[in-house]
């Protein structure tokens, strides 16, 4: 089988458009509308939950067992915690990320009626005033503040501007794609994954492929705070592949040039059979890949299991340096991810038996079946 061709230019165009839409968790309506319009252009029907998660449906030759691919639309960000007497804002993080990466960020503050621009700065921001003390300020959120680009020197000035505790603060992505194929931006997690999934959907539509299984493309809106795919699954989905970032570090085995298949994260191991199926697909279609284990990581797959869904889950990732900070990935990693998704969606179910929620022991798979002992 030859895989459909992925439109890389389309994926890059979508990525840049999505990065331009602020979407910290809880402030995701605009990115939901954007994603819905892209699905409409592709002719893919979808439904939207009360809070904004999207479930798109592609009918396959076989209705059960269903499969799903999930990405998330929400990103990290901030929220106003306190209107300070000096006319600046104390903020707390939305999602898990370090104040180290917040310092110097350009931001947009969304009030009830308008938006303002500003910058996140450390409390001691001027070397001409504080000297070496600038470098000695501990890294924590209470040691940064938002300077608003409006006349504001008191709490009364902030109130006059209409700023309130609880207003969202979105961090600028500042994207850049260079000639070497590197993409630098905040919020590649997980807008790069969303762009790849939509590009995969376009590739399938362009070649008029009929999938072997009915497939749901899921786009969640609360992954960064831990709930994610807990509320958007069909009950008959038997296997789900989550698309997200793979962390690059000396202690990690992920690659910035290929697709990473996670074997385990902080919530525990992923499904043995689905994960190894993805590894075999990489080998079959010569897709550069690595395996990795993530210690401080919680994905949509974990949310789905935590919510009580009895499904096989896997996590496949594009390699990303400095996750939840100044992120960087490479176009080759996104291409490898897209190829694996195409191979997976065009493959038969991992097990036909999975169409039944409960079944006899006969036919239940064996992990060691057909494997040699390995001892001499």
Protein Blocks (a to p, Z undefined) as FASTA:
>chain_A
ZZddddfklmmmmmmmmmmpccbehiamlmmmmmmmmmmmnopacdddfkopacdddddf
blbdcddddddfbdcddddfbdcfkopacdddedjddfklmgopacddddfkbccddddd
dfblcfklnmmmlmmpccdfklgccddfbddfbfklmmmnopaehiacdddfkiaddfko
pacdehklmmlmmmmmmmmmmmmmmnopacfbdcdddddfklmnonmmmmmccfklmbdc
ddddddddfkbcbdfkbccddfbdfkbpcdfklmmmmmmmmmmnopacdddddfbdcdfk
lmmmmnopacdddddddddehihiacdddfklmmmmmmmmmmmmmpccfblklmpmbdcf
ehpacfkgoiaehiZZ
